[in-house]
Amino acid sequence: MAHAMGAAEYTIKGMGGEIADYLRVIGKMKAKMDSMSDEERHEVEEASKVLRRLRAGAALSGPVPLPMPMVRPADGASA
C-alpha cells in the first residue's frame, strides 16, 4: 500500500524493517513455546485467553488495570 500511495522509499524501508523485526520476535516466541513443558505451555495459553478477554472488555468499558507480572529468571540465572 505504501508503494501504491507513493510513500518515500525511506518510509517503505522502515516499514520493511519493522515487519522483519516482528517476524524475528514471533520466531523467538514460537521457539520458546516449543521448548516449554506441556504444563508451562498450557499456563501461557490460558493467560493469553484471559488477556484477550480483558482487552475485548476494555474496548467496551475502558482500561483494565493489570497487576505487574511475576517474572522467573531463566534456569541457571541469578535473581
C-alpha beads as a LAMMPS data file, in Angstrom:
LAMMPS data file: protein, C-alpha beads

79 atoms
78 bonds

1 atom types
1 bond types

-500.0 500.0 xlo xhi
-500.0 500.0 ylo yhi
-500.0 500.0 zlo zhi

Masses

1 110.0

Atoms # bond

1 1 1 0.000 0.000 0.000
2 1 1 2.857 2.341 0.804
3 1 1 4.227 1.895 -2.724
4 1 1 0.760 2.478 -4.222
5 1 1 0.404 5.658 -2.154
6 1 1 3.766 6.922 -3.393
7 1 1 5.397 6.892 0.050
8 1 1 9.060 7.852 0.275
9 1 1 11.498 4.965 -0.048
10 1 1 12.904 5.521 3.448
11 1 1 9.376 5.083 4.813
12 1 1 8.921 1.828 2.936
13 1 1 12.324 0.564 4.117
14 1 1 11.421 1.497 7.698
15 1 1 8.167 -0.431 7.459
16 1 1 10.032 -3.400 5.985
17 1 1 12.474 -3.290 8.897
18 1 1 9.631 -3.236 11.413
19 1 1 7.966 -6.204 9.719
20 1 1 11.250 -8.130 9.775
21 1 1 11.681 -7.335 13.482
22 1 1 8.183 -8.561 14.296
23 1 1 8.825 -11.765 12.339
24 1 1 12.013 -12.340 14.370
25 1 1 10.130 -11.811 17.627
26 1 1 7.390 -14.205 16.513
27 1 1 10.028 -16.808 15.652
28 1 1 11.654 -16.451 19.070
29 1 1 8.291 -16.660 20.820
30 1 1 7.349 -19.817 18.898
31 1 1 10.731 -21.383 19.696
32 1 1 10.280 -20.534 23.401
33 1 1 6.777 -22.039 23.416
34 1 1 8.104 -25.182 21.706
35 1 1 10.777 -25.540 24.398
36 1 1 8.249 -25.351 27.262
37 1 1 6.736 -28.296 29.046
38 1 1 3.090 -29.072 28.318
39 1 1 2.125 -27.577 31.686
40 1 1 4.024 -24.317 31.075
41 1 1 2.612 -24.012 27.563
42 1 1 -0.910 -24.568 28.909
43 1 1 -0.385 -21.829 31.534
44 1 1 0.773 -19.362 28.891
45 1 1 -2.130 -20.235 26.609
46 1 1 -4.643 -19.794 29.447
47 1 1 -3.102 -16.451 30.452
48 1 1 -3.321 -15.326 26.821
49 1 1 -7.024 -16.201 26.721
50 1 1 -7.647 -14.152 29.866
51 1 1 -5.753 -11.161 28.483
52 1 1 -7.659 -11.325 25.180
53 1 1 -10.965 -11.329 27.095
54 1 1 -9.820 -8.385 29.221
55 1 1 -8.773 -6.412 26.156
56 1 1 -12.080 -7.146 24.431
57 1 1 -13.955 -5.959 27.528
58 1 1 -11.733 -2.892 27.849
59 1 1 -12.730 -1.831 24.366
60 1 1 -16.275 -1.533 25.709
61 1 1 -15.684 -0.228 29.235
62 1 1 -12.275 1.468 29.211
63 1 1 -8.836 0.431 30.501
64 1 1 -8.495 -2.509 32.879
65 1 1 -5.663 -2.210 35.438
66 1 1 -3.464 -5.301 35.409
67 1 1 -1.036 -6.348 38.157
68 1 1 2.664 -6.487 37.413
69 1 1 3.626 -9.933 36.122
70 1 1 5.969 -12.127 38.115
71 1 1 8.999 -12.994 36.031
72 1 1 11.044 -16.037 36.913
73 1 1 14.733 -15.971 35.992
74 1 1 15.829 -18.442 33.342
75 1 1 17.404 -21.679 34.557
76 1 1 20.872 -21.010 35.855
77 1 1 20.371 -17.236 36.024
78 1 1 20.728 -15.441 39.324
79 1 1 17.857 -13.299 40.602

Bonds

1 1 1 2
2 1 2 3
3 1 3 4
4 1 4 5
5 1 5 6
6 1 6 7
7 1 7 8
8 1 8 9
9 1 9 10
10 1 10 11
11 1 11 12
12 1 12 13
13 1 13 14
14 1 14 15
15 1 15 16
16 1 16 17
17 1 17 18
18 1 18 19
19 1 19 20
20 1 20 21
21 1 21 22
22 1 22 23
23 1 23 24
24 1 24 25
25 1 25 26
26 1 26 27
27 1 27 28
28 1 28 29
29 1 29 30
30 1 30 31
31 1 31 32
32 1 32 33
33 1 33 34
34 1 34 35
35 1 35 36
36 1 36 37
37 1 37 38
38 1 38 39
39 1 39 40
40 1 40 41
41 1 41 42
42 1 42 43
43 1 43 44
44 1 44 45
45 1 45 46
46 1 46 47
47 1 47 48
48 1 48 49
49 1 49 50
50 1 50 51
51 1 51 52
52 1 52 53
53 1 53 54
54 1 54 55
55 1 55 56
56 1 56 57
57 1 57 58
58 1 58 59
59 1 59 60
60 1 60 61
61 1 61 62
62 1 62 63
63 1 63 64
64 1 64 65
65 1 65 66
66 1 66 67
67 1 67 68
68 1 68 69
69 1 69 70
70 1 70 71
71 1 71 72
72 1 72 73
73 1 73 74
74 1 74 75
75 1 75 76
76 1 76 77
77 1 77 78
78 1 78 79
